[in-house]
Amino acid sequence: QLQLVESGGGLVQPGGSLRLSCAVSEFTLEYYYIGWFRQPPGKEREGVSCISTNGGNTNYADSVKGRFTISRDNAKNLVYLQMNSLKPEDTAVYYCAAAGFPGPIRDMLAADAYDYWGQGTQVTVSS
């Protein structure tokens, strides 16, 4: 069973930055699309960003475009989400997920496209 563990969350002031990491228990990470999702308090889980198997294609939700950057290091089995210019509305539990049989990248911000999920890491943006 593929396992994913998120880290790097915490409390940050508006305008600040955080880098989330997703460690994947798989030596062939390049076989999987990876997505980042978030669930704000009292709201449904939403897609934030995703990245193709070799990192060549990425997609972002409009709400984070230009502020967040997804990247991956397949050799280290790590995927990152660099979050800059953070806003209070970015406050959420952030999850990484893996898809072994993805569709087009335009469809890969949907949670039901993914097979494996981490437990999440809390990001709080507040003064």
C-alpha positions in Angstrom: 0.0 0.0 0.0 1.4 3.4 -1.0 1.8 5.7 2.0 2.1 9.5 1.9 3.1 11.7 4.9 2.7 15.5 4.8 4.9 17.8 6.8 5.8 21.5 7.0 2.5 23.0 8.1 2.2 25.5 10.9 1.3 29.0 11.9 2.4 31.9 9.6 1.5 35.5 9.3 -0.3 36.9 6.2 2.2 37.5 3.5 4.5 34.8 4.8 5.7 31.6 3.2 5.7 27.9 4.0 6.9 24.9 2.1 5.0 21.7 2.5 6.6 18.3 1.9 5.0 15.0 1.0 7.1 11.9 1.6 6.0 8.9 -0.4 6.8 5.3 0.5 7.5 4.2 -3.0 10.7 3.8 -5.0 9.0 4.4 -8.3 7.4 7.7 -7.5 7.6 8.7 -11.2 4.6 6.4 -11.9 2.3 8.6 -9.9 0.7 12.0 -10.5 0.7 13.9 -7.2 -2.0 16.4 -6.1 -2.2 18.8 -3.2 -5.6 19.4 -1.7 -6.9 21.5 1.2 -9.9 21.5 3.4 -10.7 24.8 5.1 -12.7 24.8 8.4 -16.3 23.9 7.7 -15.8 23.5 3.9 -15.3 20.7 1.4 -11.9 19.5 0.3 -10.7 21.3 -2.8 -7.9 20.8 -5.3 -4.9 23.1 -5.0 -2.3 21.9 -7.4 -1.1 18.8 -9.2 2.0 17.6 -11.0 2.6 15.0 -13.7 4.8 11.9 -13.3 8.0 13.5 -14.5 7.1 17.0 -13.3 6.7 18.4 -16.8 3.1 19.5 -16.4 1.4 21.3 -13.5 -2.0 22.7 -12.7 -3.2 25.1 -10.1 -6.4 26.4 -8.7 -7.2 29.9 -9.7 -7.1 31.0 -6.0 -3.4 30.0 -5.6 -2.0 30.6 -9.1 1.0 32.8 -9.0 1.5 32.3 -5.3 2.0 28.5 -4.9 4.5 26.2 -6.8 4.4 22.5 -6.9 7.5 20.4 -7.6 8.8 16.9 -7.2 12.0 15.1 -6.6 11.4 11.5 -7.7 14.8 10.3 -6.6 14.0 11.4 -3.0 10.4 10.3 -3.2 9.4 13.9 -2.2 6.8 16.3 -3.5 6.7 19.9 -2.4 4.2 22.8 -2.3 5.9 26.1 -1.9 3.3 28.6 -0.7 4.1 32.3 -0.9 2.1 35.5 -0.1 -0.1 33.5 2.2 -3.6 34.8 3.0 -5.9 34.0 5.9 -8.2 32.2 3.4 -5.4 29.7 2.8 -5.9 28.4 6.3 -6.8 24.7 5.9 -5.6 21.1 6.4 -3.5 20.3 3.4 -3.3 16.8 2.0 -1.2 15.2 -0.7 -2.5 12.4 -2.8 -1.2 10.0 -5.5 -2.8 8.8 -8.7 -1.4 5.8 -10.5 -3.8 6.0 -13.4 -4.4 9.6 -14.1 -6.4 11.3 -16.8 -5.6 14.6 -18.5 -4.0 17.1 -16.1 -7.0 19.4 -16.5 -9.0 16.7 -14.6 -6.5 16.1 -11.9 -7.6 18.7 -9.4 -10.6 16.5 -8.6 -10.2 14.4 -5.4 -11.9 11.3 -7.0 -9.0 11.1 -9.4 -6.6 9.9 -6.7 -6.0 6.5 -5.1 -3.9 7.3 -2.1 -4.0 10.0 0.5 -1.9 11.3 3.4 -3.3 12.3 6.8 -2.9 16.0 6.3 -0.9 18.9 7.8 -2.5 22.0 9.3 -1.7 25.4 7.8 -2.9 28.5 9.7 -2.4 32.0 8.3 -3.1 34.6 11.0 -1.7 37.6 12.7 
